[in-house]
Amino acid sequence: MYKKTTTLIIAVPMLLALGACSDQKEKIPPATSAKPAKAPVYVADRWFSAEQAVRGGVLFQKNCAECHKADASGDPNWKQTNAEGKLPPPPLNGTGHAWHHPMPMLQQIVRNGGIPMGGSMPAFKEKLTTEQINDILAWVQSHWPDKIYITWMQINQRKS
């Protein structure tokens, strides 16, 4: 089981990176695998380290992937309420709305859950430390393209 999870954790970011690579400067190197792959590349400096993103990937797979999917793509109908009147898990890979929220709000949502916002995400304050939550957010944001990340940084600076 651990070997399959580790392989998934390594393979998903690498596959995402292959579609986003260019000759921009490298910030976060990929985990090693049998076949060499290009690392995700960023122009914008990120607030997190490669180590945080790797730790966050493990935590995301364990705590979040069941609902948000292993690649953070979320539910395809995330904008529409389900039969219970709740919003399904949104994508966290830069295609949803997570990047509209400043860091304190992202941390609060993970800590206290998404139920107050109309979703069904449980609270993780009893399960994850602040450091672990930040590691998960680092992994999530490692999937955001520069344009999305830069916009998020601007929002974050205004609202922090």
C-alpha positions in Angstrom: 0.0 0.0 0.0 2.8 2.5 1.0 4.7 1.7 -2.2 1.6 2.4 -4.4 0.9 5.7 -2.5 4.5 6.8 -2.8 4.4 6.0 -6.5 1.2 8.0 -6.9 2.6 10.9 -4.9 5.7 11.0 -7.2 3.9 10.3 -10.5 1.0 12.8 -10.3 3.2 16.0 -9.8 5.6 14.8 -12.5 2.8 14.3 -15.0 1.4 17.7 -14.2 4.9 19.2 -14.5 5.4 17.8 -18.0 2.5 19.8 -19.3 3.7 23.0 -17.6 7.4 22.9 -18.3 9.4 25.6 -20.2 12.9 27.0 -20.0 12.0 29.2 -17.0 14.0 28.9 -13.8 13.5 25.9 -11.6 12.2 26.3 -8.1 10.9 22.9 -6.8 12.6 19.8 -8.1 10.5 16.6 -8.7 11.0 13.5 -6.7 13.2 11.0 -8.3 11.8 8.1 -10.4 13.1 5.5 -12.8 12.5 7.7 -15.8 13.9 11.3 -15.7 11.2 14.0 -16.0 11.4 17.7 -16.2 10.7 19.5 -12.9 8.0 22.1 -12.5 9.4 25.4 -13.3 8.4 28.8 -11.9 9.2 32.4 -12.6 7.5 33.5 -9.4 9.3 32.8 -6.1 7.1 30.6 -3.9 6.7 31.0 -0.1 7.4 27.3 0.4 10.3 25.0 0.1 10.5 21.8 -1.9 10.6 19.8 1.3 7.4 21.4 2.4 5.7 20.5 -0.9 6.9 16.9 -0.6 5.7 16.5 3.0 2.4 18.2 1.9 2.0 15.7 -0.9 2.1 12.8 1.5 -0.3 14.5 3.8 -2.7 15.5 1.0 -2.8 11.9 -0.3 -3.6 10.7 3.2 -6.2 13.3 4.2 -7.5 15.1 1.2 -7.2 13.0 -2.0 -10.3 10.9 -1.2 -12.5 14.0 -1.9 -10.3 16.4 -3.8 -8.7 13.6 -6.0 -5.0 12.6 -6.0 -4.2 15.3 -8.5 -6.2 18.0 -6.7 -8.6 18.2 -9.6 -11.7 18.0 -7.4 -15.2 17.3 -8.5 -16.0 18.3 -12.0 -19.4 19.8 -10.8 -17.8 21.7 -7.9 -19.9 24.8 -8.6 -23.2 23.0 -8.4 -24.8 21.8 -5.1 -25.3 18.1 -4.8 -28.4 16.2 -3.7 -27.7 17.2 0.0 -27.5 20.8 -1.0 -23.8 21.0 -0.4 -21.0 22.1 -2.7 -18.8 19.2 -3.8 -15.0 19.4 -3.3 -13.5 22.0 -5.6 -10.3 21.6 -7.5 -7.3 22.9 -5.7 -4.9 22.7 -8.6 -5.4 26.4 -9.7 -8.5 25.8 -11.8 -10.9 26.3 -8.9 -11.4 29.1 -6.6 -9.0 28.3 -3.8 -6.5 30.9 -5.1 -9.1 33.6 -4.5 -8.6 33.2 -0.8 -5.7 34.7 1.2 -3.5 32.3 3.3 -5.2 32.9 6.6 -8.6 31.9 5.1 -7.1 28.8 3.4 -5.6 27.7 6.7 -8.9 28.4 8.5 -10.9 26.4 5.9 -8.6 23.4 6.5 -8.6 23.8 10.2 -12.4 24.4 10.7 -13.8 22.7 7.6 -15.9 23.9 4.7 -19.4 23.3 6.2 -19.8 27.0 7.2 -19.1 27.9 3.6 -21.8 25.5 2.2 -19.5 22.6 1.6 -19.1 19.3 3.3 -15.4 19.3 4.2 -14.7 18.2 7.8 -12.5 20.2 10.2 -8.9 18.9 10.5 -7.9 21.0 13.5 -7.9 17.8 15.7 -6.0 15.8 13.1 -3.4 18.1 11.6 -1.0 20.6 13.1 -0.5 24.1 11.7 2.8 23.0 10.1 1.0 20.1 8.4 -1.7 22.3 7.1 0.9 24.7 5.7 2.7 21.7 4.1 -0.6 20.6 2.4 -1.1 24.1 1.2 2.4 24.2 -0.2 1.8 21.0 -2.1 -1.5 22.4 -3.4 0.1 25.6 -4.5 3.0 23.8 -6.2 0.4 22.8 -8.8 -0.6 26.4 -9.5 0.8 28.0 -12.6 2.8 31.2 -12.2 -0.1 33.5 -13.4 -2.5 32.0 -10.7 0.2 32.1 -8.0 1.2 35.7 -8.7 -2.5 36.7 -8.6 -2.9 34.8 -5.3 0.2 36.6 -3.9 -1.3 40.0 -4.7 -4.6 39.0 -3.1 -2.8 37.6 -0.1 -0.7 40.8 0.4 -3.8 43.0 0.3 -5.9 40.9 2.7 -3.2 39.7 5.2 
